[in-house]
Amino acid sequence: MEEKKGSMIIRVAPDLDNQTFWLYKNAHHIDQNWIVKAAGVRQRHIDQAQSVNLYITNSFTFRKLLNLYIEAWKHHVKTIYYVRSQALEVEECESCSA
């Protein structure tokens, strides 16, 4: 579904409505071990590296994150590009308010 609003094109999951909404998960709610294992399977078919992002919640400990990196190494994932955490809402950013 694409909708033009001014000069921006808004993109959402295909055929997203009240009946299909439950089919899609927020990246932070997907098992990150599965992300690492899937990246390892893909890596066998890629000559160079792939950009693998991990999405962690506030409940993640350093030990859990370290275990994800070790799993990635075991599955021959060449790089973890970003570790994205769920951002806390910031009411006012001084550098953004100018």
MMTF fields as JSON, N, C-alpha, C and O atoms, coordinates in Angstrom:
{
  "mmtfVersion": "1.0.0",
  "mmtfProducer": "UNKNOWN",
  "numBonds": 391,
  "numAtoms": 392,
  "numGroups": 98,
  "numChains": 1,
  "numModels": 1,
  "chainsPerModel": [1],
  "groupsPerChain": [98],
  "chainIdList": ["A"],
  "bondAtomList": [4, 2, 8, 6, 12, 10, 16, 14, 20, 18, 24, 22, 28, 26, 32, 30, 36, 34, 40, 38, 44, 42, 48, 46, 52, 50, 56, 54, 60, 58, 64, 62, 68, 66, 72, 70, 76, 74, 80, 78, 84, 82, 88, 86, 92, 90, 96, 94, 100, 98, 104, 102, 108, 106, 112, 110, 116, 114, 120, 118, 124, 122, 128, 126, 132, 130, 136, 134, 140, 138, 144, 142, 148, 146, 152, 150, 156, 154, 160, 158, 164, 162, 168, 166, 172, 170, 176, 174, 180, 178, 184, 182, 188, 186, 192, 190, 196, 194, 200, 198, 204, 202, 208, 206, 212, 210, 216, 214, 220, 218, 224, 222, 228, 226, 232, 230, 236, 234, 240, 238, 244, 242, 248, 246, 252, 250, 256, 254, 260, 258, 264, 262, 268, 266, 272, 270, 276, 274, 280, 278, 284, 282, 288, 286, 292, 290, 296, 294, 300, 298, 304, 302, 308, 306, 312, 310, 316, 314, 320, 318, 324, 322, 328, 326, 332, 330, 336, 334, 340, 338, 344, 342, 348, 346, 352, 350, 356, 354, 360, 358, 364, 362, 368, 366, 372, 370, 376, 374, 380, 378, 384, 382, 388, 386],
  "bondOrderList": [1, 1, 1, 1, 1, 1, 1, 1, 1, 1, 1, 1, 1, 1, 1, 1, 1, 1, 1, 1, 1, 1, 1, 1, 1, 1, 1, 1, 1, 1, 1, 1, 1, 1, 1, 1, 1, 1, 1, 1, 1, 1, 1, 1, 1, 1, 1, 1, 1, 1, 1, 1, 1, 1, 1, 1, 1, 1, 1, 1, 1, 1, 1, 1, 1, 1, 1, 1, 1, 1, 1, 1, 1, 1, 1, 1, 1, 1, 1, 1, 1, 1, 1, 1, 1, 1, 1, 1, 1, 1, 1, 1, 1, 1, 1, 1, 1],
  "groupList": [{"groupName": "MET", "atomNameList": ["N", "CA", "C", "O"], "elementList": ["N", "C", "C", "O"], "formalChargeList": [0, 0, 0, 0], "bondAtomList": [1, 0, 2, 1, 3, 2], "bondOrderList": [1, 1, 2], "singleLetterCode": "M", "chemCompType": "L-PEPTIDE LINKING"}, {"groupName": "GLU", "atomNameList": ["N", "CA", "C", "O"], "elementList": ["N", "C", "C", "O"], "formalChargeList": [0, 0, 0, 0], "bondAtomList": [1, 0, 2, 1, 3, 2], "bondOrderList": [1, 1, 2], "singleLetterCode": "E", "chemCompType": "L-PEPTIDE LINKING"}, {"groupName": "LYS", "atomNameList": ["N", "CA", "C", "O"], "elementList": ["N", "C", "C", "O"], "formalChargeList": [0, 0, 0, 0], "bondAtomList": [1, 0, 2, 1, 3, 2], "bondOrderList": [1, 1, 2], "singleLetterCode": "K", "chemCompType": "L-PEPTIDE LINKING"}, {"groupName": "GLY", "atomNameList": ["N", "CA", "C", "O"], "elementList": ["N", "C", "C", "O"], "formalChargeList": [0, 0, 0, 0], "bondAtomList": [1, 0, 2, 1, 3, 2], "bondOrderList": [1, 1, 2], "singleLetterCode": "G", "chemCompType": "PEPTIDE LINKING"}, {"groupName": "SER", "atomNameList": ["N", "CA", "C", "O"], "elementList": ["N", "C", "C", "O"], "formalChargeList": [0, 0, 0, 0], "bondAtomList": [1, 0, 2, 1, 3, 2], "bondOrderList": [1, 1, 2], "singleLetterCode": "S", "chemCompType": "L-PEPTIDE LINKING"}, {"groupName": "ILE", "atomNameList": ["N", "CA", "C", "O"], "elementList": ["N", "C", "C", "O"], "formalChargeList": [0, 0, 0, 0], "bondAtomList": [1, 0, 2, 1, 3, 2], "bondOrderList": [1, 1, 2], "singleLetterCode": "I", "chemCompType": "L-PEPTIDE LINKING"}, {"groupName": "ARG", "atomNameList": ["N", "CA", "C", "O"], "elementList": ["N", "C", "C", "O"], "formalChargeList": [0, 0, 0, 0], "bondAtomList": [1, 0, 2, 1, 3, 2], "bondOrderList": [1, 1, 2], "singleLetterCode": "R", "chemCompType": "L-PEPTIDE LINKING"}, {"groupName": "VAL", "atomNameList": ["N", "CA", "C", "O"], "elementList": ["N", "C", "C", "O"], "formalChargeList": [0, 0, 0, 0], "bondAtomList": [1, 0, 2, 1, 3, 2], "bondOrderList": [1, 1, 2], "singleLetterCode": "V", "chemCompType": "L-PEPTIDE LINKING"}, {"groupName": "ALA", "atomNameList": ["N", "CA", "C", "O"], "elementList": ["N", "C", "C", "O"], "formalChargeList": [0, 0, 0, 0], "bondAtomList": [1, 0, 2, 1, 3, 2], "bondOrderList": [1, 1, 2], "singleLetterCode": "A", "chemCompType": "L-PEPTIDE LINKING"}, {"groupName": "PRO", "atomNameList": ["N", "CA", "C", "O"], "elementList": ["N", "C", "C", "O"], "formalChargeList": [0, 0, 0, 0], "bondAtomList": [1, 0, 2, 1, 3, 2], "bondOrderList": [1, 1, 2], "singleLetterCode": "P", "chemCompType": "L-PEPTIDE LINKING"}, {"groupName": "ASP", "atomNameList": ["N", "CA", "C", "O"], "elementList": ["N", "C", "C", "O"], "formalChargeList": [0, 0, 0, 0], "bondAtomList": [1, 0, 2, 1, 3, 2], "bondOrderList": [1, 1, 2], "singleLetterCode": "D", "chemCompType": "L-PEPTIDE LINKING"}, {"groupName": "LEU", "atomNameList": ["N", "CA", "C", "O"], "elementList": ["N", "C", "C", "O"], "formalChargeList": [0, 0, 0, 0], "bondAtomList": [1, 0, 2, 1, 3, 2], "bondOrderList": [1, 1, 2], "singleLetterCode": "L", "chemCompType": "L-PEPTIDE LINKING"}, {"groupName": "ASN", "atomNameList": ["N", "CA", "C", "O"], "elementList": ["N", "C", "C", "O"], "formalChargeList": [0, 0, 0, 0], "bondAtomList": [1, 0, 2, 1, 3, 2], "bondOrderList": [1, 1, 2], "singleLetterCode": "N", "chemCompType": "L-PEPTIDE LINKING"}, {"groupName": "GLN", "atomNameList": ["N", "CA", "C", "O"], "elementList": ["N", "C", "C", "O"], "formalChargeList": [0, 0, 0, 0], "bondAtomList": [1, 0, 2, 1, 3, 2], "bondOrderList": [1, 1, 2], "singleLetterCode": "Q", "chemCompType": "L-PEPTIDE LINKING"}, {"groupName": "THR", "atomNameList": ["N", "CA", "C", "O"], "elementList": ["N", "C", "C", "O"], "formalChargeList": [0, 0, 0, 0], "bondAtomList": [1, 0, 2, 1, 3, 2], "bondOrderList": [1, 1, 2], "singleLetterCode": "T", "chemCompType": "L-PEPTIDE LINKING"}, {"groupName": "PHE", "atomNameList": ["N", "CA", "C", "O"], "elementList": ["N", "C", "C", "O"], "formalChargeList": [0, 0, 0, 0], "bondAtomList": [1, 0, 2, 1, 3, 2], "bondOrderList": [1, 1, 2], "singleLetterCode": "F", "chemCompType": "L-PEPTIDE LINKING"}, {"groupName": "TRP", "atomNameList": ["N", "CA", "C", "O"], "elementList": ["N", "C", "C", "O"], "formalChargeList": [0, 0, 0, 0], "bondAtomList": [1, 0, 2, 1, 3, 2], "bondOrderList": [1, 1, 2], "singleLetterCode": "W", "chemCompType": "L-PEPTIDE LINKING"}, {"groupName": "TYR", "atomNameList": ["N", "CA", "C", "O"], "elementList": ["N", "C", "C", "O"], "formalChargeList": [0, 0, 0, 0], "bondAtomList": [1, 0, 2, 1, 3, 2], "bondOrderList": [1, 1, 2], "singleLetterCode": "Y", "chemCompType": "L-PEPTIDE LINKING"}, {"groupName": "HIS", "atomNameList": ["N", "CA", "C", "O"], "elementList": ["N", "C", "C", "O"], "formalChargeList": [0, 0, 0, 0], "bondAtomList": [1, 0, 2, 1, 3, 2], "bondOrderList": [1, 1, 2], "singleLetterCode": "H", "chemCompType": "L-PEPTIDE LINKING"}, {"groupName": "CYS", "atomNameList": ["N", "CA", "C", "O"], "elementList": ["N", "C", "C", "O"], "formalChargeList": [0, 0, 0, 0], "bondAtomList": [1, 0, 2, 1, 3, 2], "bondOrderList": [1, 1, 2], "singleLetterCode": "C", "chemCompType": "L-PEPTIDE LINKING"}],
  "groupTypeList": [0, 1, 1, 2, 2, 3, 4, 0, 5, 5, 6, 7, 8, 9, 10, 11, 10, 12, 13, 14, 15, 16, 11, 17, 2, 12, 8, 18, 18, 5, 10, 13, 12, 16, 5, 7, 2, 8, 8, 3, 7, 6, 13, 6, 18, 5, 10, 13, 8, 13, 4, 7, 12, 11, 17, 5, 14, 12, 4, 15, 14, 15, 6, 2, 11, 11, 12, 11, 17, 5, 1, 8, 16, 2, 18, 18, 7, 2, 14, 5, 17, 17, 7, 6, 4, 13, 8, 11, 1, 7, 1, 1, 19, 1, 4, 19, 4, 8],
  "groupIdList": [1, 2, 3, 4, 5, 6, 7, 8, 9, 10, 11, 12, 13, 14, 15, 16, 17, 18, 19, 20, 21, 22, 23, 24, 25, 26, 27, 28, 29, 30, 31, 32, 33, 34, 35, 36, 37, 38, 39, 40, 41, 42, 43, 44, 45, 46, 47, 48, 49, 50, 51, 52, 53, 54, 55, 56, 57, 58, 59, 60, 61, 62, 63, 64, 65, 66, 67, 68, 69, 70, 71, 72, 73, 74, 75, 76, 77, 78, 79, 80, 81, 82, 83, 84, 85, 86, 87, 88, 89, 90, 91, 92, 93, 94, 95, 96, 97, 98],
  "secStructList": [7, 3, 3, 3, 3, 6, 6, 3, 3, 3, 3, 7, 1, 6, 6, 7, 1, 6, 6, 6, 4, 4, 4, 7, 7, 7, 4, 4, 4, 1, 7, 2, 2, 2, 2, 2, 2, 2, 2, 2, 2, 2, 2, 6, 6, 7, 1, 1, 7, 7, 7, 3, 3, 3, 3, 3, 7, 6, 6, 7, 7, 2, 2, 2, 2, 2, 2, 2, 2, 2, 2, 2, 2, 2, 6, 6, 7, 7, 7, 3, 3, 3, 3, 3, 3, 7, 7, 7, 7, 7, 1, 7, 7, 6, 6, 6, 7, 7],
  "xCoordList": [0.851, 0.0, 0.904, 1.702, 0.771, 1.539, 0.582, -0.456, 0.943, 0.111, 1.024, 2.033, 0.695, 1.51, 0.978, -0.216, 1.894, 1.548, 2.559, 3.691, 2.17, 3.135, 4.137, 3.75, 5.419, 6.437, 6.947, 7.812, 6.417, 6.86, 5.952, 4.743, 6.531, 5.759, 5.8, 6.877, 4.652, 4.569, 4.452, 3.579, 5.339, 5.312, 5.004, 5.563, 4.127, 3.823, 3.844, 3.959, 3.735, 3.704, 2.559, 1.509, 2.746, 1.704, 0.408, 0.419, -0.685, -2.032, -2.246, -2.971, -1.624, -1.77, -3.142, -3.506, -3.884, -5.174, -5.415, -4.515, -6.6, -6.88, -6.777, -6.475, -7.018, -6.95, -5.522, -5.204, -4.652, -3.293, -2.238, -1.071, -2.632, -1.687, -0.905, 0.291, -1.545, -0.916, 0.17, 0.952, 0.246, 1.268, 2.652, 3.66, 2.709, 3.962, 4.41, 3.618, 5.706, 6.255, 7.194, 7.854, 7.25, 8.242, 9.605, 9.709, 10.639, 11.968, 12.482, 13.223, 12.101, 12.558, 11.885, 12.338, 10.813, 10.1, 10.417, 9.808, 11.342, 11.778, 12.952, 13.809, 12.993, 14.102, 15.4, 15.556, 16.323, 17.556, 18.49, 19.342, 18.356, 19.122, 18.732, 19.576, 17.445, 16.975, 17.584, 17.961, 17.678, 18.28, 19.726, 20.155, 20.474, 21.879, 22.002, 22.843, 21.171, 21.237, 20.873, 21.513, 19.853, 19.464, 20.586, 20.837, 21.253, 22.373, 23.513, 24.188, 23.73, 24.768, 24.482, 25.395, 23.221, 22.838, 23.054, 23.569, 22.664, 22.858, 24.334, 24.742, 25.138, 26.548, 27.292, 28.23, 26.894, 27.554, 27.475, 28.307, 26.483, 26.259, 26.687, 26.428, 27.348, 27.759, 29.273, 29.88, 29.899, 31.355, 31.921, 32.946, 31.272, 31.778, 30.896, 30.392, 30.704, 29.904, 28.505, 28.262, 27.608, 26.258, 26.06, 26.744, 25.15, 24.855, 23.777, 22.604, 24.178, 23.24, 23.007, 23.95, 21.758, 21.385, 20.743, 19.94, 21.097, 20.447, 19.561, 19.937, 18.388, 17.435, 17.218, 16.666, 17.647, 17.546, 16.58, 16.35, 16.025, 15.116, 15.859, 17.014, 15.202, 15.814, 16.065, 16.816, 15.44, 15.635, 16.919, 17.288, 17.6, 18.832, 19.947, 20.109, 20.702, 21.88, 23.104, 23.023, 24.228, 25.464, 25.781, 26.267, 25.516, 25.775, 24.962, 25.486, 23.675, 22.837, 23.393, 23.428, 23.822, 24.376, 25.681, 25.906, 26.529, 27.777, 27.5, 28.192, 26.504, 26.139, 25.676, 25.938, 24.983, 24.58, 25.804, 25.854, 26.786, 28.019, 28.771, 29.309, 28.81, 29.486, 28.749, 29.376, 27.419, 26.62, 26.881, 26.997, 26.972, 27.256, 28.615, 28.757, 29.598, 30.927, 30.869, 31.491, 30.131, 30.002, 29.324, 29.628, 28.399, 27.675, 28.37, 27.794, 29.59, 30.425, 29.847, 30.073, 29.103, 28.62, 29.816, 30.462, 30.109, 31.325, 31.231, 32.24, 30.039, 29.928, 28.523, 27.53, 28.466, 27.206, 27.308, 28.158, 26.452, 26.595, 26.123, 26.86, 24.904, 24.342, 23.68, 23.149, 23.72, 22.892, 21.945, 22.355, 20.688, 19.693, 18.849, 18.251, 18.811, 17.997, 16.722, 16.654, 15.723, 14.482, 14.774, 15.187, 14.563, 14.878, 13.848, 12.651, 14.336, 13.432, 12.949, 13.687, 11.739, 11.233, 11.937, 12.041, 12.412, 13.071, 12.136, 11.746, 11.78, 10.804, 11.367, 10.674, 12.59, 13.176, 14.654, 15.365, 15.124, 16.541, 17.075, 16.596, 18.058, 18.56, 19.127, 18.89, 19.873, 20.459, 19.432, 19.65, 18.287, 17.235, 16.274, 15.58, 16.229, 15.233, 15.6, 14.772, 16.822, 17.257, 16.692, 16.952],
  "yCoordList": [-1.157, 0.0, 1.229, 1.428, 2.025, 3.266, 4.437, 4.401, 5.442, 6.629, 7.829, 7.914, 8.748, 9.954, 11.018, 11.315, 11.593, 12.683, 13.776, 13.711, 14.763, 15.781, 15.144, 14.595, 15.204, 14.599, 13.277, 12.641, 12.851, 11.602, 10.452, 10.632, 9.269, 8.062, 7.233, 6.869, 6.943, 6.154, 4.685, 4.314, 3.844, 2.412, 1.636, 1.915, 0.679, -0.222, -1.638, -1.849, -2.606, -4.007, -4.223, -3.594, -5.109, -5.312, -5.843, -6.717, -5.305, -5.728, -5.667, -6.49, -4.706, -4.582, -4.014, -2.929, -4.75, -4.301, -4.97, -5.621, -4.822, -5.379, -6.901, -7.471, -7.566, -9.027, -9.539, -10.618, -8.798, -9.275, -8.641, -9.028, -7.676, -6.974, -7.933, -7.73, -8.965, -9.901, -10.746, -11.384, -10.775, -11.553, -10.917, -11.596, -9.633, -8.895, -8.611, -8.183, -8.858, -8.597, -7.409, -7.174, -6.67, -5.627, -6.315, -7.376, -5.747, -6.368, -6.665, -7.628, -5.858, -6.072, -7.276, -7.734, -7.792, -8.927, -10.236, -11.259, -10.234, -11.456, -12.03, -11.287, -13.349, -14.017, -13.715, -14.114, -13.018, -12.591, -13.758, -13.652, -14.878, -16.077, -16.576, -17.042, -16.473, -16.871, -15.965, -16.44, -14.672, -13.715, -14.115, -14.113, -14.46, -14.839, -16.137, -16.232, -17.133, -18.416, -18.239, -18.826, -17.436, -17.178, -16.461, -16.75, -15.532, -14.817, -15.783, -15.657, -16.747, -17.748, -18.61, -18.945, -18.968, -19.749, -18.935, -19.45, -17.668, -16.804, -16.568, -16.492, -16.451, -16.092, -17.089, -16.709, -18.355, -19.373, -19.055, -19.516, -18.274, -17.976, -16.566, -16.118, -15.863, -14.482, -14.409, -14.855, -13.847, -13.765, -12.83, -13.129, -11.719, -10.751, -10.785, -11.847, -9.672, -9.64, -9.118, -8.488, -9.382, -8.837, -7.923, -8.067, -7.006, -6.109, -6.749, -6.768, -7.271, -7.921, -6.987, -6.563, -6.675, -5.821, -6.673, -7.559, -6.403, -7.038, -5.993, -4.827, -6.424, -5.534, -6.037, -7.119, -5.262, -5.703, -4.819, -3.659, -5.402, -4.655, -4.242, -4.617, -3.484, -3.038, -4.187, -4.032, -5.349, -6.492, -7.268, -8.176, -6.929, -7.621, -7.26, -6.102, -8.27, -8.045, -8.091, -8.508, -7.66, -7.729, -9.181, -9.464, -10.098, -11.525, -12.03, -12.76, -11.642, -12.057, -11.511, -12.219, -10.26, -9.652, -10.342, -10.618, -10.614, -11.318, -12.699, -13.128, -13.397, -14.716, -14.631, -15.538, -13.535, -13.355, -13.184, -13.74, -12.422, -12.251, -13.576, -13.869, -14.369, -15.668, -16.601, -17.314, -16.595, -17.399, -16.968, -17.807, -15.662, -15.16, -15.677, -16.084, -15.663, -16.165, -17.655, -18.104, -18.423, -19.875, -20.178, -21.181, -19.302, -19.505, -18.811, -18.691, -18.364, -17.754, -16.465, -16.144, -15.726, -14.404, -13.469, -13.377, -12.78, -11.969, -10.673, -10.186, -10.105, -8.834, -8.637, -9.039, -8.011, -7.486, -5.985, -5.325, -5.445, -4.058, -3.082, -2.174, -3.265, -2.393, -3.24, -4.316, -2.745, -3.276, -2.146, -1.116, -2.347, -1.302, -1.645, -2.718, -0.726, -0.945, -0.131, 0.845, -0.551, 0.222, 1.537, 1.571, 2.61, 3.934, 4.353, 4.103, 4.986, 5.597, 6.906, 7.571, 7.27, 8.522, 9.692, 9.757, 10.6, 11.797, 12.96, 13.189, 13.687, 14.76, 15.929, 16.482, 16.313, 17.442, 17.227, 17.001, 17.296, 17.165, 18.573, 19.27, 18.985, 20.356, 20.641, 21.72, 19.701, 19.941, 19.898, 20.474, 19.213, 19.139, 20.321, 20.609, 20.998, 22.043, 23.367, 24.274, 23.475, 24.731, 24.86, 25.851],
  "zCoordList": [0.0, 0.0, 0.0, 0.916, -1.011, -1.078, -1.115, -1.777, -0.412, -0.347, -0.477, 0.223, -1.346, -1.483, -0.563, -0.546, 0.211, 1.101, 0.83, 1.311, 0.077, -0.328, -1.266, -2.298, -0.932, -1.781, -1.211, -1.813, -0.047, 0.562, 0.17, 0.026, -0.003, -0.256, 1.025, 1.498, 1.575, 2.802, 2.414, 1.63, 2.969, 2.667, 3.947, 5.007, 3.832, 4.94, 4.412, 3.205, 5.296, 4.886, 3.907, 4.038, 2.923, 1.91, 2.517, 3.384, 2.051, 2.465, 3.971, 4.529, 4.625, 6.073, 6.401, 5.947, 7.182, 7.67, 9.023, 9.554, 9.58, 10.908, 10.937, 11.985, 9.82, 9.787, 9.619, 10.118, 8.932, 8.671, 9.57, 9.519, 10.388, 11.25, 12.142, 12.355, 12.665, 13.6, 12.93, 13.635, 11.603, 10.896, 10.997, 10.803, 11.295, 11.301, 12.731, 13.571, 12.995, 14.324, 14.265, 13.252, 15.347, 15.513, 15.601, 16.216, 15.011, 14.99, 16.389, 16.583, 17.36, 18.735, 19.395, 20.444, 18.798, 19.377, 18.668, 18.982, 17.732, 17.049, 17.826, 18.304, 17.951, 18.644, 17.895, 16.741, 18.538, 17.888, 17.605, 16.723, 18.334, 17.997, 16.611, 15.846, 16.299, 14.974, 13.898, 12.827, 14.18, 13.244, 12.95, 11.796, 14.004, 13.853, 13.048, 12.154, 13.361, 12.638, 11.164, 10.291, 10.886, 9.497, 8.744, 7.574, 9.413, 8.796, 8.503, 7.481, 9.394, 9.17, 7.95, 7.196, 7.753, 6.578, 5.307, 4.314, 5.339, 4.16, 3.875, 2.715, 4.934, 4.784, 3.912, 3.211, 3.938, 3.117, 1.629, 0.847, 1.241, -0.171, -0.56, -1.677, 0.372, 0.131, 0.184, 1.158, -0.863, -0.911, 0.142, 0.755, 0.351, 1.316, 2.553, 2.92, 3.187, 4.416, 4.132, 3.103, 5.037, 4.984, 6.181, 7.194, 6.075, 7.191, 8.051, 7.678, 9.198, 10.113, 11.289, 11.957, 11.531, 12.658, 13.738, 13.446, 14.975, 16.111, 16.775, 16.898, 17.199, 17.845, 19.263, 19.462, 20.244, 21.623, 22.398, 22.055, 23.451, 24.314, 25.577, 25.779, 26.407, 27.66, 28.627, 29.59, 28.38, 29.277, 28.951, 29.696, 27.861, 27.494, 28.471, 28.857, 28.857, 29.687, 28.781, 27.625, 29.32, 28.547, 28.207, 27.112, 29.119, 28.873, 27.678, 26.837, 27.6, 26.474, 25.155, 24.149, 25.169, 23.966, 23.563, 22.385, 24.543, 24.27, 23.689, 22.766, 24.211, 23.677, 22.227, 21.438, 21.869, 20.466, 19.572, 18.475, 20.032, 19.255, 19.11, 18.042, 20.165, 20.101, 19.145, 18.362, 19.209, 18.268, 16.829, 15.936, 16.608, 15.255, 14.784, 13.631, 15.654, 15.302, 14.98, 14.017, 15.776, 15.553, 14.22, 13.576, 13.809, 12.552, 11.369, 10.288, 11.581, 10.531, 9.962, 8.795, 10.779, 10.375, 10.464, 11.508, 9.375, 9.331, 10.112, 10.623, 10.215, 10.94, 11.497, 10.89, 12.661, 13.19, 12.971, 13.57, 12.123, 11.699, 12.763, 13.148, 13.238, 14.268, 15.345, 15.071, 16.555, 17.627, 17.975, 18.51, 17.669, 17.873, 19.091, 19.167, 20.036, 21.231, 21.109, 20.363, 21.853, 21.852, 22.53, 23.69, 21.814, 22.342, 23.369, 23.223, 24.392, 25.349, 24.749, 24.022, 25.045, 24.501, 25.168, 26.393, 24.354, 24.854, 24.574, 23.429, 25.612, 25.441, 24.654, 23.8, 24.917, 24.203, 24.04, 25.018, 22.814, 22.508, 22.252, 21.358, 23.032, 22.916, 21.536, 20.991, 20.951, 19.637, 18.535, 17.469, 18.768, 17.741, 17.804, 16.829, 18.931, 19.106, 18.434, 18.353, 17.96, 17.327, 15.932, 15.25]
}
